[in-house]
């Protein structure tokens, strides 16, 4: 059984080391802009961003 061909670029496709397509890039930029302290984590499966997680830390 052969592995199905990888689909073409989609909303979560990574184009090169820093290249992200429209919706993913916009979501990432928004997450970073709203975050003061914390972590932004991308989950990638087969060259596509499938999840973005934001963990915010409150510092006093």
N, CA, C and O atoms as a Tinker XYZ file with bonds, in Angstrom:
   240  protein
     1  N      0.844000   -1.178000    0.000000    73     2
     2  CA     0.000000    0.000000    0.000000    64     1     3
     3  C      0.890000    1.243000    0.000000    63     2     4     5
     4  O      1.823000    1.342000    0.797000    81     3
     5  N      0.605000    2.175000   -0.881000    73     3     6
     6  CA     1.411000    3.379000   -0.967000    64     5     7
     7  C      0.776000    4.504000   -0.158000    63     6     8     9
     8  O     -0.437000    4.552000    0.046000    81     7
     9  N      1.620000    5.384000    0.282000    73     7    10
    10  CA     1.167000    6.538000    1.047000    64     9    11
    11  C      0.505000    7.523000    0.086000    63    10    12    13
    12  O      1.026000    7.755000   -1.005000    81    11
    13  N     -0.644000    8.112000    0.469000    73    11    14
    14  CA    -1.287000    9.083000   -0.415000    64    13    15
    15  C     -0.373000   10.287000   -0.658000    63    14    16    17
    16  O      0.429000   10.664000    0.196000    81    15
    17  N     -0.518000   10.865000   -1.824000    73    15    18
    18  CA     0.288000   12.036000   -2.170000    64    17    19
    19  C     -0.024000   13.178000   -1.209000    63    18    20    21
    20  O     -1.163000   13.349000   -0.772000    81    19
    21  N      0.987000   13.938000   -0.896000    73    19    22
    22  CA     0.811000   15.084000   -0.005000    64    21    23
    23  C      0.003000   16.142000   -0.751000    63    22    24    25
    24  O      0.371000   16.522000   -1.862000    81    23
    25  N     -1.094000   16.625000   -0.160000    73    23    26
    26  CA    -1.902000   17.650000   -0.831000    64    25    27
    27  C     -1.121000   18.946000   -1.010000    63    26    28    29
    28  O     -0.136000   19.190000   -0.314000    81    27
    29  N     -1.559000   19.750000   -1.921000    73    27    30
    30  CA    -0.901000   21.026000   -2.201000    64    29    31
    31  C     -1.027000   21.993000   -1.051000    63    30    32    33
    32  O     -1.659000   21.687000   -0.039000    81    31
    33  N     -0.432000   23.155000   -1.199000    73    31    34
    34  CA    -0.464000   24.140000   -0.121000    64    33    35
    35  C     -1.889000   24.497000    0.283000    63    34    36    37
    36  O     -2.765000   24.677000   -0.562000    81    35
    37  N     -2.099000   24.594000    1.576000    73    35    38
    38  CA    -3.393000   24.976000    2.123000    64    37    39
    39  C     -3.183000   26.039000    3.169000    63    38    40    41
    40  O     -2.094000   26.605000    3.264000    81    39
    41  N     -4.210000   26.328000    3.966000    73    39    42
    42  CA    -4.107000   27.401000    4.956000    64    41    43
    43  C     -2.979000   27.208000    5.960000    63    42    44    45
    44  O     -2.401000   28.189000    6.428000    81    43
    45  N     -2.653000   25.964000    6.299000    73    43    46
    46  CA    -1.623000   25.736000    7.305000    64    45    47
    47  C     -0.288000   25.315000    6.732000    63    46    48    49
    48  O      0.585000   24.881000    7.483000    81    47
    49  N     -0.098000   25.429000    5.424000    73    47    50
    50  CA     1.127000   24.974000    4.784000    64    49    51
    51  C      2.301000   25.879000    5.137000    63    50    52    53
    52  O      2.183000   27.104000    5.149000    81    51
    53  N      3.427000   25.250000    5.421000    73    51    54
    54  CA     4.642000   25.998000    5.714000    64    53    55
    55  C      5.470000   26.057000    4.441000    63    54    56    57
    56  O      5.787000   25.023000    3.855000    81    55
    57  N      5.818000   27.250000    4.016000    73    55    58
    58  CA     6.608000   27.447000    2.809000    64    57    59
    59  C      7.992000   27.932000    3.199000    63    58    60    61
    60  O      8.232000   29.136000    3.287000    81    59
    61  N      8.891000   27.005000    3.430000    73    59    62
    62  CA    10.239000   27.377000    3.847000    64    61    63
    63  C     10.309000   27.558000    5.346000    63    62    64    65
    64  O      9.308000   27.382000    6.040000    81    63
    65  N     11.480000   27.907000    5.855000    73    63    66
    66  CA    11.681000   27.962000    7.298000    64    65    67
    67  C     10.811000   28.968000    8.032000    63    66    68    69
    68  O     10.395000   28.704000    9.160000    81    67
    69  N     10.525000   30.110000    7.426000    73    67    70
    70  CA     9.740000   31.110000    8.141000    64    69    71
    71  C      8.461000   31.466000    7.401000    63    70    72    73
    72  O      7.754000   32.388000    7.808000    81    71
    73  N      8.152000   30.762000    6.331000    73    71    74
    74  CA     6.986000   31.132000    5.531000    64    73    75
    75  C      5.720000   30.470000    6.012000    63    74    76    77
    76  O      5.626000   29.242000    6.022000    81    75
    77  N      4.746000   31.259000    6.411000    73    75    78
    78  CA     3.432000   30.763000    6.808000    64    77    79
    79  C      2.396000   31.445000    5.935000    63    78    80    81
    80  O      2.542000   32.618000    5.592000    81    79
    81  N      1.360000   30.721000    5.578000    73    79    82
    82  CA     0.334000   31.290000    4.721000    64    81    83
    83  C     -0.649000   32.134000    5.527000    63    82    84    85
    84  O     -0.645000   32.094000    6.757000    81    83
    85  N     -1.477000   32.886000    4.842000    73    83    86
    86  CA    -2.411000   33.867000    5.378000    64    85    87
    87  C     -3.043000   33.622000    6.727000    63    86    88    89
    88  O     -2.667000   34.283000    7.694000    81    87
    89  N     -4.002000   32.688000    6.844000    73    87    90
    90  CA    -4.734000   32.540000    8.111000    64    89    91
    91  C     -3.845000   32.135000    9.283000    63    90    92    93
    92  O     -4.045000   32.601000   10.404000    81    91
    93  N     -2.875000   31.279000    9.030000    73    91    94
    94  CA    -1.984000   30.842000   10.113000    64    93    95
    95  C     -1.096000   32.002000   10.541000    63    94    96    97
    96  O     -0.912000   32.250000   11.733000    81    95
    97  N     -0.558000   32.696000    9.573000    73    95    98
    98  CA     0.300000   33.846000    9.885000    64    97    99
    99  C     -0.485000   34.903000   10.663000    63    98   100   101
   100  O      0.022000   35.455000   11.640000    81    99
   101  N     -1.706000   35.185000   10.242000    73    99   102
   102  CA    -2.535000   36.182000   10.923000    64   101   103
   103  C     -2.825000   35.756000   12.365000    63   102   104   105
   104  O     -2.742000   36.573000   13.282000    81   103
   105  N     -3.164000   34.481000   12.566000    73   103   106
   106  CA    -3.454000   33.979000   13.917000    64   105   107
   107  C     -2.214000   34.044000   14.794000    63   106   108   109
   108  O     -2.297000   34.385000   15.974000    81   107
   109  N     -1.061000   33.716000   14.214000    73   107   110
   110  CA     0.198000   33.754000   14.963000    64   109   111
   111  C      0.552000   35.188000   15.348000    63   110   112   113
   112  O      0.929000   35.449000   16.490000    81   111
   113  N      0.434000   36.108000   14.409000    73   111   114
   114  CA     0.733000   37.512000   14.700000    64   113   115
   115  C     -0.207000   38.069000   15.768000    63   114   116   117
   116  O      0.222000   38.821000   16.644000    81   115
   117  N     -1.481000   37.703000   15.695000    73   115   118
   118  CA    -2.452000   38.163000   16.699000    64   117   119
   119  C     -2.116000   37.611000   18.080000    63   118   120   121
   120  O     -2.173000   38.335000   19.074000    81   119
   121  N     -1.765000   36.321000   18.138000    73   119   122
   122  CA    -1.426000   35.689000   19.416000    64   121   123
   123  C     -0.215000   36.369000   20.044000    63   122   124   125
   124  O     -0.195000   36.627000   21.248000    81   123
   125  N      0.788000   36.656000   19.232000    73   123   126
   126  CA     2.001000   37.296000   19.747000    64   125   127
   127  C      1.707000   38.727000   20.194000    63   126   128   129
   128  O      2.208000   39.170000   21.227000    81   127
   129  N      0.901000   39.445000   19.424000    73   127   130
   130  CA     0.586000   40.833000   19.761000    64   129   131
   131  C     -0.160000   40.947000   21.088000    63   130   132   133
   132  O      0.037000   41.914000   21.824000    81   131
   133  N     -1.007000   39.981000   21.399000    73   131   134
   134  CA    -1.810000   40.023000   22.626000    64   133   135
   135  C     -1.068000   39.507000   23.849000    63   134   136   137
   136  O     -1.513000   39.712000   24.979000    81   135
   137  N      0.056000   38.840000   23.633000    73   135   138
   138  CA     0.762000   38.157000   24.709000    64   137   139
   139  C      1.855000   39.041000   25.301000    63   138   140   141
   140  O      2.669000   39.607000   24.572000    81   139
   141  N      1.866000   39.154000   26.620000    73   139   142
   142  CA     2.935000   39.903000   27.280000    64   141   143
   143  C      4.006000   38.955000   27.801000    63   142   144   145
   144  O      5.194000   39.173000   27.562000    81   143
   145  N      3.598000   37.900000   28.516000    73   143   146
   146  CA     4.506000   36.864000   28.995000    64   145   147
   147  C      3.862000   35.525000   28.703000    63   146   148   149
   148  O      2.685000   35.334000   29.009000    81   147
   149  N      4.593000   34.602000   28.126000    73   147   150
   150  CA     4.024000   33.286000   27.889000    64   149   151
   151  C      4.677000   32.567000   26.725000    63   150   152   153
   152  O      5.808000   32.857000   26.335000    81   151
   153  N      3.928000   31.620000   26.185000    73   151   154
   154  CA     4.438000   30.732000   25.134000    64   153   155
   155  C      3.415000   30.636000   24.015000    63   154   156   157
   156  O      2.219000   30.493000   24.266000    81   155
   157  N      3.896000   30.715000   22.774000    73   155   158
   158  CA     3.070000   30.428000   21.606000    64   157   159
   159  C      3.686000   29.189000   20.963000    63   158   160   161
   160  O      4.864000   29.183000   20.604000    81   159
   161  N      2.882000   28.149000   20.825000    73   159   162
   162  CA     3.382000   26.866000   20.325000    64   161   163
   163  C      2.593000   26.444000   19.094000    63   162   164   165
   164  O      1.362000   26.430000   19.109000    81   163
   165  N      3.311000   26.099000   18.027000    73   163   166
   166  CA     2.683000   25.583000   16.814000    64   165   167
   167  C      2.880000   24.084000   16.744000    63   166   168   169
   168  O      3.971000   23.587000   17.023000    81   167
   169  N      1.841000   23.362000   16.376000    73   167   170
   170  CA     1.931000   21.929000   16.138000    64   169   171
   171  C      1.857000   21.710000   14.641000    63   170   172   173
   172  O      0.939000   22.193000   13.979000    81   171
   173  N      2.836000   20.971000   14.102000    73   171   174
   174  CA     2.936000   20.738000   12.669000    64   173   175
   175  C      2.827000   19.242000   12.390000    63   174   176   177
   176  O      3.499000   18.433000   13.029000    81   175
   177  N      1.983000   18.884000   11.437000    73   175   178
   178  CA     1.849000   17.494000   10.969000    64   177   179
   179  C      2.048000   17.505000    9.464000    63   178   180   181
   180  O      1.350000   18.218000    8.744000    81   179
   181  N      2.985000   16.726000    8.997000    73   179   182
   182  CA     3.263000   16.585000    7.565000    64   181   183
   183  C      3.407000   17.931000    6.863000    63   182   184   185
   184  O      2.855000   18.131000    5.781000    81   183
   185  N      4.144000   18.849000    7.473000    73   183   186
   186  CA     4.427000   20.133000    6.855000    64   185   187
   187  C      3.302000   21.148000    6.939000    63   186   188   189
   188  O      3.367000   22.194000    6.294000    81   187
   189  N      2.267000   20.857000    7.729000    73   187   190
   190  CA     1.146000   21.790000    7.874000    64   189   191
   191  C      0.942000   22.130000    9.337000    63   190   192   193
   192  O      1.007000   21.261000   10.208000    81   191
   193  N      0.696000   23.398000    9.594000    73   191   194
   194  CA     0.358000   23.825000   10.950000    64   193   195
   195  C     -1.076000   23.386000   11.201000    63   194   196   197
   196  O     -1.989000   23.768000   10.469000    81   195
   197  N     -1.267000   22.587000   12.234000    73   195   198
   198  CA    -2.600000   22.077000   12.541000    64   197   199
   199  C     -3.148000   22.634000   13.847000    63   198   200   201
   200  O     -4.335000   22.487000   14.141000    81   199
   201  N     -2.276000   23.282000   14.639000    73   199   202
   202  CA    -2.743000   23.782000   15.930000    64   201   203
   203  C     -1.840000   24.905000   16.409000    63   202   204   205
   204  O     -0.628000   24.879000   16.193000    81   203
   205  N     -2.440000   25.888000   17.058000    73   203   206
   206  CA    -1.707000   26.977000   17.686000    64   205   207
   207  C     -2.190000   27.058000   19.129000    63   206   208   209
   208  O     -3.385000   27.198000   19.388000    81   207
   209  N     -1.250000   26.971000   20.062000    73   207   210
   210  CA    -1.597000   27.048000   21.481000    64   209   211
   211  C     -0.919000   28.256000   22.094000    63   210   212   213
   212  O      0.237000   28.551000   21.791000    81   211
   213  N     -1.640000   28.954000   22.957000    73   211   214
   214  CA    -1.088000   30.096000   23.661000    64   213   215
   215  C     -1.209000   29.819000   25.155000    63   214   216   217
   216  O     -2.296000   29.529000   25.654000    81   215
   217  N     -0.098000   29.909000   25.856000    73   215   218
   218  CA    -0.067000   29.787000   27.305000    64   217   219
   219  C      0.399000   31.116000   27.862000    63   218   220   221
   220  O      1.539000   31.526000   27.643000    81   219
   221  N     -0.486000   31.788000   28.581000    73   219   222
   222  CA    -0.157000   33.108000   29.117000    64   221   223
   223  C      0.195000   33.009000   30.579000    63   222   224   225
   224  O     -0.433000   32.275000   31.342000    81   223
   225  N      1.211000   33.762000   30.958000    73   223   226
   226  CA     1.628000   33.828000   32.356000    64   225   227
   227  C      1.304000   35.219000   32.886000    63   226   228   229
   228  O      1.580000   36.224000   32.230000    81   227
   229  N      0.730000   35.268000   34.049000    73   227   230
   230  CA     0.441000   36.547000   34.710000    64   229   231
   231  C      1.553000   36.789000   35.732000    63   230   232   233
   232  O      1.788000   35.964000   36.615000    81   231
   233  N      2.214000   37.905000   35.603000    73   231   234
   234  CA     3.298000   38.225000   36.536000    64   233   235
   235  C      2.894000   39.422000   37.374000    63   234   236   237
   236  O      2.326000   40.386000   36.862000    81   235
   237  N      3.191000   39.357000   38.671000    73   235   238
   238  CA     2.813000   40.420000   39.604000    64   237   239
   239  C      4.027000   41.040000   40.246000    63   238   240
   240  O      3.896000   41.953000   41.060000    81   239
